Amino acid sequence: MLEDVLISDLADELSLSKAPVKLEEGVTAVRRGDYLFLINFSDKESSFTPDHEMRDLLTGKTISGEETLPVNGVMVLTDDGRF
């Protein structure tokens, strides 16, 4: 999609780091230091796959493959400084 290419090129030009997960519409990601907060505001489950191993601080679960974020679900992920 042209929009994705333009955004990627602009991020590269500005030396912005890429998000460690690609999210579906309705899911918001906010990074605060070493923590990535994922919030699903949509009316359906959302799947994502992180580009490297992360840990969900709310459950203690290690995430390295596809994961599902339920409707109105929240995850707080960390990778101990790799963001």
URFENBEL-V631919 format. One record per run of one state. SS is the DSSP state (H for helix, E for strand, - for the rest). FROM is the first residue (numbers start at 1). TO is the last residue. If there is no record, write none. Layout:
# URFENBEL-V631919
SS|FROM|TO  SS|FROM|TO
This chain:
# URFENBEL-V631919
-|1|1  H|2|13  -|14|26  E|27|32  -|33|34  E|35|40  -|41|45  E|46|49  -|50|53  E|54|56  -|57|61  E|62|63  -|64|65  E|66|69  -|70|73  E|74|78  -|79|83
